[in-house]
Amino acid sequence: MKKMQFLTGTLLTAALAAAIFIAVGCGKNESGGNPPPTAARVSAEKNSFQEVTSHLDTGGSLYLYLSTESWLDGLSGKIDGWRDFANSVPNVKDADRQNITRLFDVVTSCIRNSGIEDVSGVGVSSIAWEKGFYHTKSIVHHYKGKGTGYIWSMFGKSPHPLTGLDLMPTTTVMAAFSDVDVPLMMSALEKEIGKSGIPGAAEGWQKIPDGFAKATGLKLEDVLNSLGGEYGIVITLDDAKQINLPSPSGQGMQIPEPGVILFVKVKDDVIFDRVDKLLQGKPGLVQTDREGLKMRTMPVPVPAITLRPSLARSGDYLILASSDALVEEVLAVKAGKKPGLKSTDEFKKLAQGMPEQGNQFGYMSGKFATTMHDIQAKAMENTQKDPGQAQFFKKLMSMNNQSAFSYSVSLNGDDGWMTEANGSQDPSKAALLVPVAVVGVMAAVAIPNFVKAREAAQRNSCINQLHQIDGAKQKWALENKKMPDDVPTWDDLKPYLGQIPVCPEGGTYHINNLKEAPTCSIPGHSIN
């Protein structure tokens, strides 16, 4: 028995050792037991993956690369190749065939001259620098030495200091500045229209300068030459000045007083001098002329808000603001006499790690988002009669980030357009919110319209029943020889109505005397 036990144990031990050897031992290698990793494959087709992704951040919630070389390279030639196909379509008049050819010429020329064929790829990444604070990068790439079309220079040819930030007061809640080469845009349009061969197109374009001169009293060429290539808009909310927003229900709400400032970089006084000349002699005109500032203000009497539209010329900028006080504040910030947006804690946080030079920038404060949310919520509350509808819209509004804030900078670099942004919104979640937003918008449009349609149908049904009651009254009066002041009862009218009508919205019907039409207690339910 002992020998049998010994033999059995020996066999089991050998079997277990063999199993372990087969499962582990034979597959063992120098990497620690795991099979060697598969070597990364190299694309047989050229792409810009390395160039694009070198600008992106890895390890975040969003990482995307798309190569566009295979379908954008030679795009103009591919489009032009469809010309023969279009011309081969039978039973087309010669004039129409010529127009088709011209259309292909225009499209092909625009693509070739725009520089869109130089786009080699796009990329996006987003990484959380801290919880609820995201840094996002995106790039539209072209290889170095490419990017000569006008789309690569129309919005800035090279990065420069973001001087627009030095003009913004601390009350700024939203701002956007961008380089725009308007003369280049006009030149590109003129060139393409001139080559199009479309009947009347070139002649119509030549009339634009004359029309502009008649409308403004300025030569279009002088205005274009006057522009400095940068434009900006700033929105402010001043907590020190509260205004009351009225509502249909009479329940208004207090918000900080808003202000708007437009900036146009200019080289001379051509535009200001023309406006100044037009304003001279206007009653109430306030003129300010001192070193470094020329300003014209036209006060407008508006209840509850300060509205003093002002046009100013200072430094490199032409400034149009909702009040002269805003212009003065801008100049004080620029001169360092008052703190500006750059001194605020929110902007300092948003500016961390961001480029200090660029061609565009955008800023939105959490205060702007919060204020807009409160206004929209109040408007919804005041316009929805049905408590259920009001609650639905309240839930819909709450799905949005009520205090979103962001700061972005875009620049035209050696290998394409690069944008960096800091903010509270996670771009990876934003993509998921698109369907929700679409459904929300559809609901916001469809539900009120459905409610209105239902109310209109119920009103029309009620009015129709009032006409039936009135007809029954007249038949009763005729058959019973009643006087105008007589008032029938429902029992009197039942033989003529068959069934006593009921208002679909639950209103109460009043028969009234023969001189008066029957009425319903619901407003709007009445016989005209």
C-alpha positions in Angstrom: 0.0 0.0 0.0 2.8 2.4 0.8 4.4 1.7 -2.5 1.2 2.4 -4.3 0.8 5.7 -2.5 4.4 6.6 -3.2 3.9 5.7 -6.9 0.7 7.7 -7.1 2.3 10.7 -5.5 5.2 10.5 -7.8 3.0 10.4 -10.9 0.9 13.4 -9.7 4.0 15.4 -8.9 5.5 14.6 -12.4 2.2 15.5 -14.1 2.0 18.8 -12.3 5.6 19.6 -13.1 5.0 18.8 -16.7 1.9 21.0 -16.8 3.8 23.9 -15.3 6.7 23.4 -17.7 4.4 23.4 -20.7 2.4 26.4 -19.6 5.2 28.5 -18.4 8.6 27.1 -18.9 8.5 26.6 -22.6 7.1 30.1 -23.2 9.7 31.7 -21.0 11.9 34.4 -22.6 14.2 37.1 -21.5 11.4 39.7 -21.3 10.0 38.0 -18.2 7.6 35.4 -19.6 5.6 37.6 -21.9 5.7 37.3 -25.7 7.8 40.0 -27.4 5.7 43.1 -28.4 4.7 43.5 -32.0 6.9 46.1 -33.7 5.1 49.3 -34.6 4.1 49.5 -38.2 5.1 52.3 -40.4 2.5 53.7 -42.8 3.3 53.0 -46.4 1.7 56.3 -47.3 3.2 59.6 -46.2 1.4 61.5 -43.5 2.0 64.3 -41.0 1.4 62.3 -37.8 4.8 63.0 -36.2 4.7 66.7 -37.2 1.1 67.2 -35.9 1.3 65.1 -32.7 4.6 66.8 -31.7 2.4 69.9 -30.8 -0.2 67.9 -28.8 -0.3 66.7 -25.1 -0.7 63.0 -24.5 -2.3 61.3 -21.5 -5.4 63.5 -21.4 -9.1 62.9 -22.1 -8.9 63.8 -25.8 -6.3 62.9 -28.4 -7.2 63.1 -32.1 -5.2 63.1 -35.4 -6.6 63.2 -38.9 -4.4 63.1 -42.0 -5.8 65.1 -44.9 -3.0 64.7 -47.4 -4.6 61.9 -49.5 -7.8 63.8 -50.2 -6.7 67.5 -50.1 -3.4 67.1 -52.1 -4.1 68.1 -55.7 -7.8 68.8 -54.8 -8.0 71.5 -57.5 -6.9 69.0 -60.1 -9.5 66.5 -58.9 -12.3 69.1 -59.1 -11.1 70.2 -62.5 -11.3 66.5 -63.6 -15.0 66.6 -63.1 -15.3 69.3 -65.8 -15.2 66.7 -68.6 -17.9 64.6 -66.9 -20.1 67.7 -66.5 -19.6 68.7 -70.1 -20.5 65.2 -71.3 -24.0 65.4 -69.9 -26.4 65.3 -72.9 -29.1 67.8 -73.8 -27.5 70.8 -72.1 -27.8 74.1 -73.8 -24.5 75.8 -74.9 -25.1 78.8 -72.6 -25.7 76.5 -69.7 -22.6 74.4 -70.6 -20.5 77.6 -70.6 -21.8 78.6 -67.2 -20.9 75.2 -65.8 -17.4 75.6 -67.2 -17.1 79.0 -65.6 -18.3 77.6 -62.3 -15.6 74.9 -62.4 -13.0 77.5 -63.3 -14.0 79.6 -60.2 -14.0 76.7 -57.8 -10.7 75.3 -59.1 -9.0 78.7 -58.9 -10.3 79.4 -55.4 -9.0 76.1 -54.1 -5.6 76.5 -55.8 -5.1 80.1 -54.6 -6.6 79.6 -51.1 -3.9 77.3 -49.9 -6.3 74.7 -48.6 -4.4 72.0 -50.5 -1.5 72.6 -48.2 -3.4 71.3 -45.2 -1.6 68.1 -44.3 -3.5 67.2 -41.1 -5.3 68.3 -38.1 -4.9 67.4 -34.4 -6.6 68.1 -31.1 -5.7 67.2 -27.5 -6.9 68.0 -24.1 -5.5 67.3 -20.7 -6.6 68.3 -17.2 -4.0 70.4 -15.4 -6.1 70.2 -12.3 -9.6 69.0 -11.5 -12.1 71.0 -13.5 -9.3 73.0 -15.4 -8.3 71.8 -18.9 -5.6 72.8 -21.3 -6.6 72.2 -25.0 -4.4 72.3 -28.1 -5.4 72.1 -31.7 -3.5 72.5 -35.0 -4.2 72.8 -38.7 -0.9 71.8 -40.1 1.1 72.4 -43.3 4.6 71.4 -43.9 7.3 74.1 -43.5 7.8 76.1 -46.7 4.1 75.5 -47.6 1.1 77.6 -46.6 1.4 80.4 -49.2 -2.4 80.7 -50.0 -4.5 83.5 -48.6 -6.2 81.4 -45.9 -2.8 81.2 -44.2 -2.2 85.0 -44.2 -5.7 86.5 -44.2 -6.0 86.3 -40.4 -2.4 87.2 -39.5 0.9 86.4 -41.1 3.0 86.1 -38.0 2.4 86.2 -34.2 2.8 89.5 -32.3 2.3 90.7 -28.7 -1.4 90.6 -27.6 -1.7 94.3 -27.0 -5.4 94.2 -27.0 -5.2 92.7 -23.5 -3.7 96.0 -22.2 -6.9 97.8 -23.1 -9.4 95.8 -21.1 -10.9 97.0 -17.8 -11.5 94.7 -14.8 -15.2 94.6 -15.6 -14.5 92.7 -18.9 -16.5 89.5 -19.0 -16.1 88.6 -22.7 -13.6 89.7 -25.4 -12.4 88.6 -28.8 -9.5 90.1 -30.8 -8.4 89.0 -34.3 -6.1 90.0 -37.1 -8.1 90.4 -40.4 -6.4 91.6 -43.6 -9.4 93.2 -45.2 -7.5 94.6 -48.2 -6.2 91.1 -48.9 -9.7 89.7 -48.8 -11.0 92.4 -51.2 -8.0 91.8 -53.5 -8.7 88.0 -53.5 -12.4 88.5 -54.3 -11.6 91.0 -57.0 -9.1 88.6 -58.6 -11.4 85.6 -58.6 -14.4 87.6 -59.8 -12.3 89.1 -62.6 -11.2 85.6 -63.8 -14.6 84.0 -63.5 -16.0 85.3 -66.8 -19.5 85.3 -65.3 -21.5 87.9 -67.2 -21.9 91.2 -65.3 -19.8 90.0 -62.3 -16.7 92.1 -63.0 -18.8 95.1 -64.0 -20.8 94.8 -60.8 -17.6 94.6 -58.7 -16.3 97.8 -60.3 -19.4 99.6 -59.1 -18.7 98.9 -55.5 -16.2 101.7 -54.9 -18.7 104.3 -56.4 -21.5 103.0 -54.2 -19.3 103.1 -51.1 -18.3 106.7 -51.9 -21.9 107.8 -52.3 -22.9 106.1 -49.1 -20.1 107.3 -46.8 -18.4 110.2 -48.5 -15.1 108.4 -48.4 -13.1 106.6 -51.1 -13.0 102.8 -50.5 -9.3 102.7 -51.3 -8.6 105.4 -48.6 -10.6 103.4 -46.0 -8.8 100.1 -46.8 -5.4 101.8 -46.6 -6.4 103.3 -43.3 -7.1 100.0 -41.6 -4.4 98.5 -39.4 -5.5 94.8 -39.7 -6.8 94.2 -36.1 -10.3 94.2 -34.7 -11.8 93.5 -31.3 -15.0 93.5 -29.2 -15.2 93.7 -25.4 -18.3 93.2 -23.3 -18.3 94.5 -19.7 -20.6 94.0 -16.7 -20.2 96.7 -13.9 -21.3 95.5 -10.5 -21.2 99.0 -9.2 -24.1 99.9 -11.4 -27.1 97.7 -11.3 -30.0 97.9 -13.8 -33.5 96.3 -13.7 -34.4 94.1 -16.6 -38.2 94.3 -17.2 -40.3 91.2 -18.0 -43.8 90.5 -19.4 -44.9 89.3 -15.9 -43.7 92.5 -14.3 -41.1 90.6 -12.2 -37.8 92.1 -13.3 -34.3 91.2 -12.2 -31.2 93.1 -11.3 -28.1 92.6 -13.3 -24.8 94.5 -13.5 -24.9 97.3 -16.1 -23.5 96.0 -19.5 -21.2 97.9 -21.8 -19.8 97.3 -25.2 -16.5 98.5 -26.8 -15.4 97.9 -30.4 -11.8 98.4 -31.4 -10.4 98.9 -34.9 -6.7 99.3 -35.4 -6.0 102.2 -37.8 -3.1 104.0 -39.4 -4.6 107.5 -39.6 -7.7 109.6 -38.9 -9.6 109.1 -42.2 -12.6 107.4 -40.6 -12.7 109.5 -37.4 -12.5 112.8 -39.3 -15.4 111.8 -41.6 -17.7 110.8 -38.7 -16.6 114.0 -36.8 -17.7 116.1 -39.8 -21.1 114.4 -40.0 -21.7 114.9 -36.2 -20.8 118.6 -36.2 -23.9 120.7 -35.4 -25.9 117.8 -33.9 -27.7 118.9 -30.7 -26.2 117.4 -27.5 -22.8 116.5 -29.1 -20.0 116.4 -26.5 -16.5 117.0 -27.9 -13.3 115.9 -26.1 -10.0 117.0 -27.6 -6.8 116.6 -25.6 -3.4 115.1 -26.0 -3.7 111.5 -26.9 -7.5 111.5 -27.3 -10.1 112.8 -29.7 -13.7 111.8 -28.8 -17.2 112.6 -29.8 -20.2 111.6 -27.7 -23.9 111.6 -28.4 -26.0 111.0 -25.2 -29.2 108.9 -25.7 -31.9 109.2 -23.1 -32.7 105.5 -22.2 -34.3 104.6 -18.9 -32.4 102.5 -16.3 -29.1 102.4 -18.3 -26.3 104.7 -19.3 -26.1 105.0 -23.0 -23.7 107.6 -24.4 -22.4 106.3 -27.7 -18.8 107.5 -28.2 -16.4 107.4 -31.0 -12.7 108.0 -30.0 -9.3 108.0 -31.6 -6.4 107.2 -29.4 -3.0 105.7 -30.2 -3.3 103.0 -32.9 -7.0 102.4 -32.3 -10.4 103.8 -33.3 -12.8 103.0 -30.4 -16.6 102.9 -30.5 -18.1 102.4 -27.0 -21.5 102.5 -25.4 -20.3 105.4 -23.1 -17.5 107.9 -22.9 -16.8 106.6 -19.4 -15.8 103.2 -20.8 -13.4 104.9 -23.2 -11.8 106.8 -20.4 -11.4 103.6 -18.4 -9.8 101.9 -21.3 -7.2 104.7 -21.6 -6.6 104.6 -17.9 -5.9 100.9 -18.0 -3.6 101.3 -21.0 -1.7 104.1 -19.2 -1.3 101.9 -16.1 -3.4 104.3 -14.0 -6.1 101.7 -13.3 -5.8 97.9 -12.9 -7.1 96.0 -15.9 -8.3 92.5 -16.8 -4.7 91.1 -16.6 -4.6 91.9 -12.9 -7.6 89.8 -12.0 -7.2 86.4 -10.3 -9.4 84.7 -12.9 -7.4 85.9 -15.9 -4.1 85.1 -14.1 -5.3 81.5 -13.7 -6.4 81.2 -17.3 -3.2 82.7 -18.6 -1.0 80.0 -17.0 1.2 78.4 -19.7 -0.4 80.3 -22.5 1.4 81.9 -25.4 2.1 85.6 -25.0 2.0 86.3 -28.7 -0.5 85.4 -31.3 -2.9 86.6 -34.0 -6.2 86.0 -32.2 -7.4 85.6 -28.6 -10.7 85.1 -26.9 -11.8 85.4 -23.3 -15.0 84.6 -21.4 -15.4 85.1 -17.6 -17.5 82.8 -15.5 -19.5 85.9 -14.5 -20.7 86.3 -18.1 -21.9 82.7 -18.3 -23.6 83.0 -14.9 -25.3 86.2 -15.8 -26.5 84.9 -19.1 -27.8 81.7 -17.5 -29.7 83.7 -14.9 -31.3 85.9 -17.6 -32.3 82.9 -19.7 -33.7 81.1 -16.7 -35.7 84.1 -15.6 -37.1 84.6 -19.1 -38.2 81.0 -19.3 -39.8 81.3 -15.9 -41.7 84.4 -16.9 -42.9 83.1 -20.3 -44.0 79.6 -19.4 -47.6 79.4 -18.0 -47.5 75.7 -17.4 -45.5 74.8 -14.2 -44.5 71.5 -15.9 -43.0 73.4 -18.9 -41.3 75.8 -16.6 -39.7 72.9 -14.7 -38.6 71.2 -17.9 -36.8 74.3 -19.2 -35.3 74.8 -15.8 -33.8 71.3 -15.9 -32.6 71.9 -19.5 -30.8 75.1 -18.5 -29.2 73.4 -15.5 -27.5 70.9 -17.8 -25.1 73.6 -19.0 -22.0 74.7 -17.2 -23.4 77.8 -15.5 -20.0 79.3 -14.7 -17.9 78.3 -17.7 -14.7 80.4 -18.2 -12.0 80.2 -20.9 -9.1 81.9 -22.5 -7.7 81.0 -25.9 -4.8 82.2 -28.2 -4.3 81.3 -31.9 -1.2 82.0 -33.9 0.1 81.5 -37.4 3.3 79.5 -37.0 5.9 78.1 -39.4 3.9 74.9 -39.8 0.3 76.0 -39.6 -2.3 77.5 -37.3 -2.0 76.5 -33.6 -4.6 77.2 -30.9 -4.2 76.8 -27.2 -6.9 77.3 -24.6 -7.4 77.0 -20.8 -10.8 76.7 -19.4 -13.4 74.9 -17.3 -15.0 72.9 -20.1 -13.7 69.4 -20.9 -13.7 69.2 -24.7 -14.1 65.4 -24.6 -17.5 65.9 -22.9 -18.5 68.7 -25.2 -18.7 66.3 -28.1 -21.2 64.2 -26.1 -23.2 67.3 -25.2 -23.9 68.1 -28.9 -26.7 65.5 -29.3 -28.2 66.7 -26.0 -28.0 70.3 -27.2 -29.7 69.4 -30.4 -32.5 67.6 -28.6 -32.7 70.5 -26.2 -33.0 73.1 -29.0 -35.6 70.9 -30.8 -37.5 70.7 -27.6 -37.2 74.4 -26.9 -38.7 75.1 -30.3 -41.2 72.3 -30.6 -42.8 72.3 -27.1 -43.8 76.0 -27.1 -45.0 75.7 -30.7 -47.0 72.5 -29.8 -48.5 74.3 -26.8 -49.4 77.3 -29.0 -51.0 75.0 -31.6 -53.0 73.2 -29.0 -54.2 76.5 -27.4 -55.1 77.8 -30.9 -57.1 74.6 -31.7 -58.9 74.8 -28.3 -59.7 78.5 -28.8 -61.1 77.9 -32.3 -63.2 75.0 -31.1 -64.6 77.1 -28.3 -65.4 80.0 -30.7 -67.2 77.6 -33.0 -69.3 76.4 -30.1 -70.1 80.0 -29.1 -71.4 80.5 -32.7 -73.6 77.4 -32.3 -75.0 78.8 -29.0 -75.7 82.1 -30.7 -77.4 80.4 -33.6 -79.6 78.4 -31.1 -80.5 81.6 -29.3 -81.7 83.2 -32.5 -83.8 80.2 -33.5 -85.4 80.1 -30.0 -86.2 83.8 -30.2 -87.7 83.5 -33.6 -89.9 80.5 -32.8 -91.0 81.9 -29.4 -91.3 85.6 -30.5 -88.9 86.8 -27.8 -87.7 90.4 -27.1 -84.0 91.5 -27.3 -83.6 91.7 -23.5 -84.9 88.1 -23.0 -82.3 85.6 -21.8 -82.9 81.9 -22.6 -81.9 79.0 -20.4 -79.8 75.9 -21.3 -83.1 73.9 -21.2 -84.5 76.4 -23.7 -81.6 75.9 -26.1 -81.1 72.2 -25.7 -83.6 71.3 -28.5 -81.5 73.4 -30.9 -78.1 72.2 -29.7 -78.8 68.6 -29.1 -76.1 68.6 -26.4 -74.9 71.3 -24.1 -71.4 72.3 -25.3 -68.4 72.4 -23.0 -65.3 74.7 -23.4 -62.3 72.5 -24.2 -60.1 74.5 -21.8 -62.7 74.3 -19.0 -64.1 77.8 -19.3 -67.7 78.7 -18.3 -70.2 79.7 -20.9 -72.6 82.7 -20.4 -75.6 82.7 -22.7 -76.4 86.4 -22.2 -79.5 88.1 -23.6 -80.5 88.2 -27.3 -78.7 91.5 -27.9 -75.3 90.1 -26.7 -73.3 87.3 -28.1 -72.6 84.4 -25.8 -69.2 84.6 -24.0 -66.6 82.3 -22.4 -64.7 83.0 -19.2 -61.3 82.1 -20.9 -59.6 85.3 -22.2 -59.4 85.2 -26.0 -62.4 82.9 -26.4 -64.9 85.3 -27.9 -66.9 86.0 -31.0 -65.3 88.9 -32.8 
